């Protein structure tokens, strides 16, 4: 065991992957706010509950994939494979986050939101995590997990599962997960291959994956614009900002289909894609405040 009392908190923060999980919680916040556009103690607690559920799924995933993480340069020093935290400790942390998340979402939301949260974890840890070992296209079913946190927030606020606004918000986040993952494949495909994980780099060449990624990015922009078409975003100035941002993102990604891209450049594209979706979330929130 390589840890000590001074570093244990840092290791649990690493295990939590807060940089990834906080945006997940933010999508849950957005789902709640779209239905009930008032900043309250309740919405903050629901967002915290979603954060804890997301952390629990991430921790369980790291326990499940410790054998694979040991084989890849970008993951071999994570808390579990790096022997900073024992698997038993990580499992206790998983149970604590799961229990706290369920309790918060149930008490400040409702049982339907808890069920959707548990379905999300089951889908991520029971289907996506293992399908990655079988097929290079696991990202398609895996993207479902990115669509469900907004639904948890929506339902917690009192919305229905089949309400039109949240369906299109879910669709947007579903579509957006796919190019994000493929950008990771373009950057780390060789490591996935070395770890024995099926990779798109074994199915398509880099140019083909670049073009597919660009296609999905365009699809993401179109899905975002559908929010305006279906009057989920209603403010004209917000629509104009979204149109401009969508055009800029597509223009930035167009380099993927016309030039050979250096592997180091894929991080830039990931940041652009992440920034675009963050902007969409902010615009959704502002639109609800204005209207």
DOTOR-33829 format. One line per 4 residues: their letters; for each residue x, y, z of N, C-alpha, C. Coordinates in pm, 1 decimal, decimal comma. Each point is the difference from the previous one (the first is absolute). Example, Ala and Ser with C-alpha at 12.3 -4.5 7.8 and 13.67 -1.06 7.14 Angstrom:
2
AS	1319,0 -569,0 780,0 -89,0 119,0 0,0 90,0 120,0 0,0 ~ -35,0 105,0 -72,0 82,0 119,0 6,0 -77,0 109,0 73,0
//
This chain:
291
XXXX	85,1 -119,7 0,0 -85,1 119,7 0,0 88,4 124,4 0,0 ~ -21,7 90,3 -97,9 89,2 112,3 -18,7 -55,1 131,5 54,2 ~ -111,6 -6,4 68,8 -60,4 125,9 44,8 31,1 28,5 145,9 ~ -32,7 119,9 43,2 11,6 35,5 139,7 -115,6 91,0 33,1
XXXX	-14,4 31,5 128,9 -116,6 76,2 43,9 -7,0 137,9 -64,2 ~ 115,4 57,1 -33,9 1,8 132,5 -60,4 -50,7 3,0 -142,3 ~ 7,6 -114,6 -69,5 -37,8 -5,5 -141,1 -132,0 -71,2 -25,9 ~ -56,1 -65,2 100,5 -116,9 -84,2 -22,9 -117,3 79,5 -56,9
XXXX	-18,6 124,3 49,8 -109,5 82,7 -51,8 20,5 28,0 -148,9 ~ 123,1 29,9 -38,3 33,3 25,9 -140,1 -30,6 -122,3 -86,0 ~ 31,2 -118,7 51,7 -23,3 -121,8 -76,7 -149,2 -26,1 -20,0 ~ -79,2 29,4 102,3 -144,5 -19,0 -15,1 -59,4 102,8 -96,7
XXXX	58,0 118,4 -4,2 -42,9 98,4 -99,5 31,5 -49,8 -140,5 ~ 117,9 -59,4 -16,7 36,7 -57,7 -129,1 -95,7 -112,8 -37,0 ~ -32,8 -81,4 98,6 -91,7 -111,3 -23,1 -138,3 50,9 -40,4 ~ -37,0 114,7 50,9 -132,6 56,3 -27,9 -12,0 55,6 -141,3
XXXX	111,2 34,1 -63,9 1,4 60,4 -133,7 -93,2 121,2 -7,2 ~ 19,0 93,0 91,2 -90,9 114,2 9,9 -3,5 84,9 -127,2 ~ 110,4 6,7 -73,4 1,4 80,2 -123,0 -100,7 -51,7 -102,3 ~ -26,3 -129,2 4,6 -97,0 -59,9 -91,4 -137,9 -5,7 63,1
XXXX	-5,8 -26,1 130,4 -128,4 -20,7 66,8 -76,3 130,3 25,7 ~ 70,4 110,2 22,8 -69,5 127,6 22,1 -80,7 41,3 -122,9 ~ 55,2 -11,3 -122,8 -83,9 27,6 -117,6 -123,1 -90,5 -9,4 ~ 13,0 -125,8 43,5 -115,9 -90,0 2,2 -106,3 55,9 94,1
XXXX	44,5 43,4 117,1 -92,3 60,5 96,1 -63,2 126,2 -56,5 ~ 77,8 75,4 -77,8 -51,2 123,3 -60,1 -112,1 -29,1 -99,1 ~ 9,4 -111,2 -73,4 -109,2 -35,5 -91,6 -125,7 -35,6 78,7 ~ 18,3 -62,5 118,2 -115,1 -27,3 86,2 -61,5 128,4 52,0
XXXX	84,5 95,1 38,0 -45,8 132,7 41,6 -81,8 64,3 -111,5 ~ 49,0 -12,4 -123,4 -68,1 60,0 -114,8 -137,4 -61,8 -20,4 ~ -7,8 -133,5 9,0 -129,1 -66,4 -14,3 -100,7 48,3 101,9 ~ 43,7 16,5 123,3 -87,2 50,6 106,6 -41,5 144,2 -29,5
XXXX	97,8 82,8 -37,6 -25,2 143,1 -17,3 -90,8 27,7 -119,1 ~ 8,9 -81,1 -104,1 -87,5 18,7 -115,6 -146,3 -15,9 41,3 ~ -23,6 -96,1 91,2 -137,8 -22,0 45,8 -41,1 102,2 104,4 ~ 89,6 30,5 91,3 -31,4 91,1 110,4 110,6 105,5 9,7
XXXX	-12,4 108,4 -79,1 108,6 98,1 -11,4 13,3 93,9 119,6 ~ 27,6 -58,9 114,6 22,2 79,0 121,3 118,9 -59,8 75,1 ~ 95,6 84,7 32,9 114,2 -47,2 76,1 -42,5 -20,1 145,0 ~ 15,2 -122,6 47,0 -45,8 -33,3 134,4 97,5 -97,3 65,2
XXXX	-18,0 -18,8 129,4 79,1 -97,2 74,1 -25,4 -140,2 -54,2 ~ -123,2 -24,2 -42,5 -39,1 -132,1 -47,7 76,4 -39,2 -126,6 ~ 10,6 93,8 -94,5 67,9 -31,6 -125,6 149,1 -27,3 23,8 ~ 58,4 71,2 95,8 140,7 -23,3 32,2 20,3 -137,4 63,5
XXXX	-94,7 -40,4 83,3 9,2 -132,0 62,6 -20,1 -111,5 -101,6 ~ -95,7 17,9 -89,6 -21,2 -100,4 -104,7 124,7 -12,5 -86,2 ~ 59,9 112,7 -35,1 123,0 -1,5 -79,3 111,9 -72,6 74,4 ~ 5,9 20,1 132,0 98,9 -70,2 81,7 -27,2 -149,5 1,1
XXXX	-128,1 -37,4 11,1 -36,6 -141,0 -3,7 39,0 -64,6 -131,3 ~ -23,0 70,5 -112,0 38,9 -52,2 -131,5 151,6 -12,9 -8,8 ~ 71,5 98,5 56,0 146,5 -6,6 3,4 47,4 -124,4 73,6 ~ -59,9 -28,6 114,3 40,2 -118,0 78,1 -30,7 -129,2 -73,9
XXXX	-113,4 -5,8 -68,1 -33,5 -118,7 -79,6 100,2 -17,9 -113,5 ~ 37,6 111,1 -64,9 97,9 -6,9 -108,6 136,1 -46,0 51,4 ~ 39,9 51,4 116,2 127,4 -41,6 59,3 -2,9 -148,6 32,4 ~ -111,8 -47,4 54,0 -9,4 -142,2 35,5 17,2 -87,6 -123,5
XXXX	-62,0 39,7 -111,8 12,9 -77,3 -123,8 144,0 1,9 -49,6 ~ 65,8 114,8 9,9 138,3 12,6 -44,2 93,9 -85,2 85,1 ~ -20,6 2,3 131,0 84,6 -80,0 89,8 -18,2 -148,6 -27,7 ~ -124,1 -43,4 -16,9 -25,0 -140,9 -29,8 63,7 -37,8 -132,8
XXXX	-6,5 89,7 -97,2 62,9 -25,8 -129,4 150,7 -18,6 14,5 ~ 63,0 79,8 84,5 144,6 -12,5 20,2 35,2 -130,3 70,7 ~ -89,8 -46,3 85,9 20,5 -130,3 63,6 -11,8 -110,3 -104,3 ~ -101,1 10,7 -86,1 -23,5 -101,3 -102,7 112,6 -5,7 -102,9
XXXX	63,0 114,7 -27,5 97,2 6,5 -109,3 143,3 15,7 49,4 ~ 26,3 -37,0 123,1 134,4 17,5 54,1 103,0 -78,1 -81,4 ~ -39,3 -116,6 -53,3 93,1 -80,0 -80,5 36,2 71,2 -129,5 ~ -96,4 69,4 -59,1 25,9 74,0 -123,4 78,1 127,8 27,7
XXXX	-34,5 67,2 109,5 67,8 125,1 34,2 149,5 -21,3 22,3 ~ 36,2 -115,4 51,7 141,7 -28,4 24,8 79,9 -7,8 -130,1 ~ -67,9 -26,4 -111,1 68,1 -21,7 -128,0 15,1 126,1 -83,5 ~ -63,5 111,6 41,7 3,8 121,7 -81,0 76,1 111,6 71,2
XXXX	82,2 71,3 -75,6 81,5 106,4 57,7 -84,4 108,7 65,2 ~ -113,0 34,8 -61,2 -79,5 111,0 52,2 -82,2 -38,2 122,5 ~ -7,3 -129,3 32,0 -82,7 -43,2 113,6 74,9 -83,2 104,0 ~ 122,3 -39,4 -29,2 67,1 -94,3 90,1 30,7 59,5 137,4
XXXX	-0,3 134,7 8,7 31,6 63,1 128,8 -124,7 49,8 72,0 ~ -117,1 -42,1 -43,8 -122,3 33,8 72,5 6,0 -60,7 140,3 ~ -82,0 48,5 91,6 13,4 -43,0 139,9 -1,1 -150,8 22,4 ~ -85,0 -74,0 -71,4 -6,7 -144,7 25,5 115,8 -74,5 -65,4
XXXX	20,9 11,7 -132,5 115,4 -70,2 -58,2 133,9 50,5 51,8 ~ 3,2 127,7 42,0 122,5 55,3 56,4 20,8 -36,4 145,7 ~ -89,4 -81,7 56,6 7,6 -50,2 137,4 -0,3 113,0 103,6 ~ -67,8 107,5 -33,3 -15,2 108,8 95,9 -122,4 -24,0 88,3
XXXX	-98,8 -69,6 -58,2 -121,5 -36,4 72,2 -28,9 -147,4 -29,3 ~ -27,2 -76,3 105,2 -32,3 -141,2 -17,6 -139,1 -15,9 -60,9 ~ -21,0 -111,8 -68,4 -129,7 -27,1 -60,8 -109,7 -1,6 105,6 ~ 29,5 -57,8 118,0 -99,6 -4,1 106,8 -39,8 141,0 44,2
XXXX	98,7 89,0 10,5 -29,5 138,3 37,5 -82,3 70,1 -108,0 ~ 34,7 -25,8 -124,8 -73,4 60,2 -110,8 -144,4 -49,0 -1,9 ~ -21,1 -126,9 32,1 -135,6 -55,7 -0,4 -83,9 62,2 112,2 ~ 60,8 21,6 114,7 -70,8 66,6 110,0 -36,6 143,2 -40,9
XXXX	92,8 66,4 -67,2 -25,8 136,2 -48,8 -114,6 0,3 -101,5 ~ -0,7 -99,8 -87,8 -108,9 -16,2 -96,6 -134,3 -13,2 70,4 ~ -6,3 -86,9 101,5 -124,8 -22,2 72,5 -44,5 126,3 72,9 ~ 96,6 73,0 56,4 -33,6 122,9 72,7 -58,1 105,5 -94,3
XXXX	63,7 18,4 -115,1 -49,3 98,9 -98,1 -134,8 -42,6 -55,8 ~ -14,1 -128,7 -28,5 -126,8 -51,7 -53,0 -113,0 20,5 99,5 ~ 24,1 -36,6 124,6 -103,4 11,9 103,4 -38,1 145,8 23,4 ~ 100,1 86,8 8,3 -26,3 142,6 22,2 -75,0 60,0 -118,7
XXXX	40,6 -37,9 -120,6 -66,3 51,4 -119,6 -145,9 -42,3 -7,0 ~ -26,5 -127,1 27,8 -137,2 -50,9 -0,3 -83,9 73,3 104,5 ~ 56,1 14,6 119,2 -74,9 64,2 109,3 -35,9 144,4 -34,3 ~ 95,7 73,1 -56,4 -24,6 141,0 -32,3 -102,3 14,6 -111,7
XXXX	16,8 -77,9 -107,3 -93,0 10,1 -113,4 -139,6 -45,0 40,8 ~ -9,0 -100,3 87,7 -131,3 -47,1 45,2 -68,0 103,0 90,4 ~ 75,5 53,4 94,7 -59,9 89,7 98,4 -36,5 134,7 -60,7 ~ 88,0 53,0 -85,3 -24,7 132,3 -56,0 -58,7 -6,2 -141,1
XXXX	-8,5 -120,0 -55,3 -63,0 -20,4 -129,5 -115,6 -96,1 13,5 ~ 13,8 -118,0 -58,8 -104,1 -102,0 10,6 54,9 -136,2 -40,8 ~ -78,7 -102,2 21,0 44,4 -136,6 -26,5 24,6 -24,2 -147,6 ~ -75,9 68,4 -88,0 21,2 -17,8 -144,4 139,5 48,1 -40,3
XXXX	44,0 110,5 58,5 133,7 51,5 -29,7 107,5 -97,9 49,1 ~ -23,0 -60,7 116,5 94,4 -100,2 52,3 9,0 -118,3 -95,1 ~ -114,4 -45,5 -50,5 -1,6 -114,8 -90,6 77,5 30,6 -127,5 ~ -19,4 119,7 -55,9 75,2 37,8 -119,3 149,2 5,1 30,8
XXXX	35,1 49,9 119,0 139,3 3,9 40,2 61,6 -139,0 8,7 ~ -74,6 -93,6 57,6 49,5 -137,7 11,6 8,4 -67,7 -136,5 ~ -95,4 30,6 -88,0 5,0 -54,0 -136,4 124,6 51,3 -71,9 ~ 32,6 126,9 21,9 119,0 58,9 -61,0 125,9 -72,9 44,6
XXXX	10,0 -25,9 130,6 116,8 -71,2 53,3 4,3 -143,1 -52,7 ~ -115,4 -66,1 -2,1 -5,9 -136,5 -51,7 42,4 -3,7 -146,2 ~ -46,6 97,2 -77,2 34,4 4,3 -141,9 150,8 24,4 -18,8 ~ 53,0 93,9 78,2 141,5 34,8 -14,3 91,9 -112,4 46,4
XXXX	-27,2 -52,6 119,1 88,8 -100,4 58,8 -33,0 -142,8 -39,8 ~ -125,6 -23,6 -38,6 -39,0 -136,1 -34,1 -2,0 -30,0 -148,3 ~ -13,8 104,3 -82,6 -7,0 -21,2 -144,8 119,2 64,8 -70,6 ~ 13,6 130,5 15,3 105,8 70,7 -73,1 139,3 -46,6 40,7
XXXX	26,0 -11,7 129,5 133,7 -37,6 46,9 46,4 -132,0 -59,1 ~ -91,9 -96,5 -12,0 39,0 -131,3 -52,0 -8,1 -6,9 -151,7 ~ -87,8 80,8 -60,8 -8,3 -1,1 -146,0 125,7 59,4 -62,2 ~ 72,4 86,0 74,1 126,2 55,5 -50,2 102,4 -110,0 -26,8
XXXX	-10,3 -110,7 70,9 92,5 -111,2 -18,7 -37,7 -86,2 -119,8 ~ -119,1 26,3 -55,6 -53,2 -85,3 -106,1 -1,1 68,2 -135,9 ~ -40,2 127,5 -2,2 -18,0 69,3 -127,4 57,8 141,4 3,7 ~ 50,4 42,6 -113,9 53,8 135,2 -12,8 -110,6 104,3 -6,6
XXXX	-123,5 -44,8 -13,6 -113,1 91,9 -12,0 -79,7 9,4 130,3 ~ 63,5 -34,2 111,4 -67,8 3,7 129,9 -42,4 140,5 38,0 ~ 64,3 100,5 -60,3 -33,2 137,8 33,5 -144,8 34,2 -33,2 ~ -57,6 -67,5 -99,3 -137,3 32,3 -40,6 -99,1 -32,9 111,9
XXXX	-2,4 -124,7 52,7 -86,8 -22,0 116,6 49,9 73,4 123,6 ~ 132,8 18,1 10,0 54,6 68,8 115,9 -42,2 145,0 8,5 ~ -27,3 60,8 -115,4 -39,0 140,6 -2,6 -133,9 24,1 68,7 ~ -78,1 -105,5 18,9 -127,9 13,0 70,0 21,5 55,9 140,9
XXXX	110,9 -38,8 63,5 24,2 44,5 137,5 21,6 150,8 8,3 ~ 45,2 60,5 -108,8 16,6 144,2 -1,3 -130,2 74,9 -18,1 ~ -102,7 -72,1 -46,5 -129,9 63,4 -24,3 -90,7 -3,4 121,6 ~ 28,3 -87,0 95,8 -94,4 -21,2 109,9 11,9 96,6 118,7
XXXX	117,4 53,0 33,8 5,0 96,0 112,0 -95,2 119,2 -14,7 ~ -15,3 60,8 -121,5 -99,4 108,2 -10,2 -141,5 -48,3 32,1 ~ -27,9 -125,4 -35,9 -132,6 -56,4 28,9 -20,8 -15,7 150,2 ~ 105,6 -37,1 73,6 -10,4 -12,3 145,5 -37,7 135,2 60,6
XXXX	67,6 106,5 -48,0 -32,4 133,6 49,0 -141,5 40,6 -35,0 ~ -40,9 -25,0 -122,5 -134,7 34,7 -47,4 -107,5 -68,3 83,6 ~ 16,5 -129,8 21,1 -98,4 -77,2 76,3 -0,3 44,2 146,0 ~ 117,8 30,2 54,6 7,5 46,9 138,8 -77,5 128,9 19,4
XXXX	-5,2 82,3 -104,6 -71,9 127,3 8,1 -149,7 -17,1 -20,8 ~ -42,0 -120,7 -39,9 -142,7 -25,7 -19,8 -39,8 -30,0 -142,3 ~ 96,2 -4,2 -92,6 -30,4 -27,6 -139,8 -28,1 -146,7 -25,9 ~ -51,6 -27,1 -119,8 -30,3 -137,0 -40,3 109,7 -58,0 -88,0
XXXX	9,3 -131,4 -2,6 105,5 -67,7 -75,0 -10,6 27,2 -149,9 ~ -122,1 11,5 -52,8 -21,3 15,1 -144,2 -32,8 142,5 -41,0 ~ 27,3 98,4 85,2 -24,7 139,0 -36,2 92,1 41,3 -114,9 ~ -55,5 69,1 -98,7 74,4 34,4 -120,9 128,9 77,5 26,3
XXXX	1,0 103,8 83,9 125,0 75,8 18,0 117,6 -85,2 45,5 ~ -22,2 -86,0 97,6 112,0 -76,7 53,4 43,7 -109,5 -96,4 ~ -91,4 -48,9 -82,5 37,2 -101,4 -99,3 103,7 56,0 -96,0 ~ -20,7 124,0 -45,1 94,1 58,5 -94,9 130,1 43,3 67,7
XXXX	-6,3 36,5 126,7 122,6 28,7 74,5 80,8 -129,4 16,3 ~ -68,0 -109,6 34,0 67,2 -130,3 10,1 64,0 -39,4 -132,1 ~ -73,2 20,8 -108,5 50,9 -36,2 -132,7 127,3 77,0 -31,6 ~ 1,2 128,1 34,7 118,4 82,6 -23,0 121,0 -55,8 73,3
XXXX	-14,9 -33,3 128,6 113,3 -49,5 77,1 39,2 -142,4 -41,1 ~ -95,8 -74,8 -49,5 32,6 -132,9 -55,1 90,1 13,9 -121,6 ~ -40,4 84,7 -94,7 78,1 19,7 -121,7 139,9 52,4 32,8 ~ 8,1 93,9 93,3 127,2 64,2 31,3 102,8 -90,6 64,1
XXXX	-44,3 -110,2 61,8 93,7 -92,5 62,7 87,2 -71,1 -102,2 ~ -54,6 -24,9 -118,1 67,6 -86,0 -97,1 125,3 64,7 -58,7 ~ -5,6 123,2 -53,2 125,7 59,2 -48,9 102,4 22,6 110,2 ~ -48,5 26,1 121,5 92,7 17,3 112,1 81,4 -128,0 21,1
XXXX	-65,4 -114,1 -2,0 70,2 -126,5 21,1 92,8 -29,7 -117,8 ~ -45,2 26,5 -121,0 82,8 -30,4 -116,7 124,7 87,2 -6,0 ~ -6,7 120,2 53,7 119,8 82,3 10,7 100,9 -64,8 94,5 ~ -50,0 -62,3 107,0 89,2 -73,8 90,7 64,5 -118,1 -71,6
XXXX	-79,0 -68,6 -83,4 52,5 -113,7 -75,8 109,9 46,3 -95,6 ~ -22,7 112,8 -65,3 99,4 51,5 -93,5 131,4 32,1 71,5 ~ -10,0 43,0 125,0 119,7 35,7 75,8 63,4 -120,0 69,7 ~ -85,1 -90,5 51,9 52,0 -110,0 82,5 -30,8 -138,4 -57,0
XXXX	-33,5 -7,2 -129,9 -37,0 -127,8 -59,6 104,8 -108,2 17,2 ~ 126,6 38,5 -12,0 107,7 -97,6 13,6 3,6 -58,6 140,8 ~ -25,3 82,8 99,4 -2,9 -50,2 138,1 -116,4 -95,5 21,4 ~ -115,2 31,4 -58,8 -114,1 -91,1 9,7 36,0 -135,3 -62,2
XXXX	66,0 3,0 -114,5 40,0 -124,9 -65,3 95,1 -79,8 87,5 ~ 95,9 67,9 60,1 97,9 -67,9 85,8 -65,6 -62,1 123,0 ~ -110,9 61,3 45,2 -71,0 -52,2 116,6 -98,5 -110,2 -38,3 ~ -12,9 -26,2 -129,8 -91,0 -104,7 -45,3 -143,9 45,9 -14,0
XXXX	-21,5 132,7 -6,5 -134,2 53,9 -15,9 -25,1 25,3 -148,6 ~ -108,4 -53,3 -57,8 -29,8 26,2 -140,7 -6,0 149,8 -27,0 ~ 66,6 43,1 -104,9 8,1 141,7 -31,1 -42,2 26,3 -143,7 ~ -58,6 115,0 -22,9 -38,7 38,4 -135,8 120,1 7,0 -93,7
XXXX	119,5 18,4 57,0 120,0 6,7 -83,6 28,8 -134,3 -66,7 ~ -62,8 -107,2 47,8 12,7 -130,3 -64,0 -106,8 -23,1 -106,0 ~ -99,4 88,9 -2,5 -111,3 -13,1 -94,6 12,9 101,5 -112,9 ~ 36,7 123,5 35,8 15,0 107,6 -97,4 140,0 59,9 11,4
XXXX	45,0 63,3 -107,2 126,0 73,4 9,9 -25,8 137,7 60,5 ~ 107,8 72,7 28,6 -13,1 128,5 69,9 -83,8 99,2 -79,2 ~ 20,2 4,5 -131,4 -76,2 94,4 -83,2 -149,2 -29,6 8,1 ~ -36,1 -127,4 -3,3 -141,5 -38,6 8,6 -58,9 37,9 136,1
XXXX	75,6 -24,2 106,0 -49,4 36,0 134,3 -13,4 151,5 12,1 ~ 95,2 73,5 -57,3 -10,2 145,9 0,4 -130,5 44,9 -65,2 ~ -32,3 -59,0 -113,8 -120,7 38,6 -72,9 -126,1 -40,1 77,3 ~ 3,6 -116,7 60,9 -114,5 -42,5 81,3 -19,5 94,1 119,1
XXXX	110,5 37,9 61,7 -8,2 92,0 114,3 -58,7 133,8 -43,6 ~ 45,1 49,1 -113,4 -53,7 125,8 -51,7 -150,0 -11,7 -25,9 ~ -42,5 -112,5 -54,8 -143,0 -22,1 -27,1 -81,6 4,3 128,2 ~ 51,5 -61,0 105,5 -71,5 -0,9 127,7 1,4 137,6 66,0
XXXX	107,0 76,1 -23,6 4,4 137,2 52,5 -107,6 84,8 -67,7 ~ -12,0 -14,0 -130,8 -105,3 72,1 -72,4 -137,5 -43,9 50,2 ~ -15,2 -129,2 23,4 -127,0 -51,4 53,2 -30,2 59,2 136,9 ~ 104,5 18,3 81,8 -18,7 59,9 132,2 -48,8 144,0 -12,4
XXXX	57,9 74,5 -94,2 -41,6 138,6 -20,9 -144,8 6,3 -47,7 ~ -37,2 -89,8 -89,4 -138,5 -4,4 -48,8 -95,2 -33,6 114,0 ~ 40,4 -95,6 83,9 -83,4 -37,3 114,9 -18,2 117,3 94,0 ~ 104,6 80,2 17,5 -9,6 119,2 85,3 -97,4 101,6 -59,4
XXXX	3,9 15,5 -131,2 -89,7 94,9 -66,1 -145,5 -46,5 5,5 ~ -20,8 -130,8 11,8 -135,3 -51,8 16,0 -64,1 49,6 129,9 ~ 83,5 35,2 97,3 -53,3 56,3 124,1 -77,4 128,3 -28,6 ~ 45,0 72,9 -101,0 -70,3 123,5 -39,7 -123,9 -33,9 -81,8
XXXX	12,7 -97,0 -89,8 -111,7 -37,1 -87,4 -119,8 -47,3 81,6 ~ 28,0 -72,4 106,7 -108,6 -51,0 84,3 -30,5 92,8 117,2 ~ 51,8 123,0 -8,4 -31,6 106,7 94,6 42,6 -32,1 143,2 ~ 103,2 -82,1 13,4 59,9 -20,8 131,9 85,2 122,1 33,0
XXXX	69,8 52,1 -102,3 62,2 131,9 8,6 -90,2 95,7 -77,4 ~ -45,6 105,9 65,7 -100,0 87,3 -60,1 48,7 143,0 -25,2 ~ 111,5 37,1 59,4 48,6 137,0 -12,3 81,3 16,9 -127,9 ~ -33,9 101,1 -81,7 64,4 17,3 -129,3 149,6 26,3 14,0
XXXX	39,9 80,2 96,9 142,6 29,5 17,6 78,2 -125,6 37,1 ~ -62,7 -87,3 79,7 63,7 -127,1 35,7 14,7 -87,4 -124,2 ~ -102,9 0,0 -84,0 6,0 -76,0 -124,9 115,0 48,0 -87,9 ~ 17,3 131,3 -10,7 107,4 55,1 -83,2 136,7 -41,5 53,8
XXXX	15,7 6,7 132,0 127,2 -40,9 61,7 26,7 -147,6 -27,9 ~ -103,4 -83,0 12,0 15,7 -143,7 -24,6 36,0 -26,8 -145,5 ~ -62,4 71,5 -93,1 31,6 -15,2 -142,4 145,7 35,3 -27,3 ~ 45,4 110,6 56,7 139,1 42,6 -20,4 97,2 -101,9 60,2
XXXX	-29,7 -45,5 122,1 87,3 -97,7 66,2 4,4 -130,8 -77,5 ~ -113,4 -42,9 -53,2 -5,9 -123,5 -78,1 82,8 12,4 -127,0 ~ -11,8 115,5 -66,3 77,9 23,1 -121,7 149,7 -2,2 30,9 ~ 40,0 65,7 108,0 142,0 4,6 36,6 52,3 -139,2 31,0
XXXX	-77,6 -79,0 74,6 45,3 -135,1 34,2 17,2 -84,7 -125,9 ~ -98,2 4,6 -89,7 9,2 -78,9 -123,3 119,6 44,7 -82,9 ~ 21,6 131,6 -7,1 114,0 53,5 -74,0 132,1 -47,5 59,8 ~ 9,6 -0,9 132,7 121,4 -46,7 66,9 25,1 -148,2 -28,1
XXXX	-105,8 -78,8 -0,3 14,2 -144,4 -19,9 18,4 -37,8 -146,8 ~ -23,9 93,9 -90,8 12,3 -31,9 -141,6 142,0 -41,6 -36,6 ~ 98,1 45,2 77,8 138,8 -40,1 -23,8 17,5 -151,4 8,3 ~ -89,2 -66,3 73,9 10,1 -145,5 12,7 -16,0 -71,2 -133,9
XXXX	-75,3 59,4 -91,2 -28,7 -68,6 -126,4 87,5 48,4 -114,8 ~ 80,9 103,2 22,6 78,3 53,4 -112,1 151,1 -7,3 20,3 ~ 44,3 -33,5 118,6 143,6 -7,6 24,5 32,2 -120,2 88,2 ~ 127,7 -34,8 1,3 47,6 -99,8 95,3 19,2 67,7 134,8
XXXX	-64,6 -51,8 100,6 0,6 62,7 131,6 102,7 -68,6 89,4 ~ 81,9 79,7 66,6 93,7 -55,3 95,8 -75,5 -54,6 121,1 ~ 50,7 -108,0 55,9 -66,1 -62,7 113,9 -13,6 97,3 116,9 ~ 97,0 88,0 16,3 -4,7 95,9 110,0 -111,8 103,1 -16,7
XXXX	-53,1 12,8 -122,7 -103,9 99,7 -26,5 -138,2 -45,9 45,1 ~ -16,9 -129,3 25,3 -132,1 -50,2 35,3 -47,0 54,2 135,1 ~ 94,2 34,1 86,2 -38,2 61,8 127,8 -68,5 133,5 -23,9 ~ 49,4 75,7 -99,4 -61,2 128,6 -33,6 -144,8 -19,7 -44,4
XXXX	-22,8 -100,5 -82,1 -136,1 -25,6 -46,6 -91,2 -43,4 114,0 ~ 54,2 -75,6 93,7 -79,9 -40,1 116,1 -41,5 122,4 81,6 ~ 91,8 95,0 15,0 -31,0 122,0 74,1 -106,9 81,4 -72,0 ~ 9,9 7,2 -132,6 -100,3 73,2 -78,7 -137,4 -63,3 17,9
XXXX	-6,2 -132,9 -9,4 -127,2 -69,3 14,0 -57,5 16,9 140,0 ~ 86,2 -13,2 100,1 -43,2 18,2 138,9 -51,6 141,9 21,9 ~ 72,0 97,3 -53,9 -39,3 140,6 17,1 -134,3 27,5 -66,9 ~ -22,5 -61,6 -115,1 -126,3 19,3 -70,7 -117,5 -49,8 83,9
XXXX	13,7 -118,2 57,2 -109,7 -54,6 79,9 -18,7 76,9 129,8 ~ 108,7 49,4 55,3 -12,3 85,5 117,7 -76,3 126,9 -34,9 ~ 28,3 56,2 -116,6 -71,8 119,3 -45,2 -148,1 -29,9 -19,8 ~ -31,5 -115,6 -58,7 -140,5 -37,9 -19,9 -72,6 -6,8 133,7
XXXX	64,6 -58,4 100,7 -59,3 -8,6 133,0 -26,0 139,4 55,8 ~ 99,6 86,6 -12,8 -15,0 137,7 49,9 -112,7 72,2 -72,3 ~ -9,4 -19,4 -132,0 -106,3 64,6 -77,9 -137,8 -52,1 39,2 ~ -9,5 -129,8 26,5 -127,9 -56,5 45,5 -43,8 63,3 131,4
XXXX	95,5 15,4 91,2 -30,2 58,5 130,5 -39,7 147,2 -14,5 ~ 77,7 75,1 -79,3 -30,6 142,4 -18,9 -137,6 17,8 -65,8 ~ -28,2 -83,9 -99,1 -129,4 10,5 -67,8 -115,5 -19,6 96,6 ~ 14,5 -95,0 90,9 -105,1 -24,1 98,7 -14,5 118,6 97,1
XXX	113,7 62,1 31,9 -5,6 117,6 88,9 -70,8 115,0 -69,9 ~ 30,1 19,4 -128,2 -59,3 110,7 -73,9 -148,9 -19,2 -24,0 ~ -37,2 -123,2 -34,6 -139,8 -25,6 -35,1 -84,7 -30,2 123,2
//
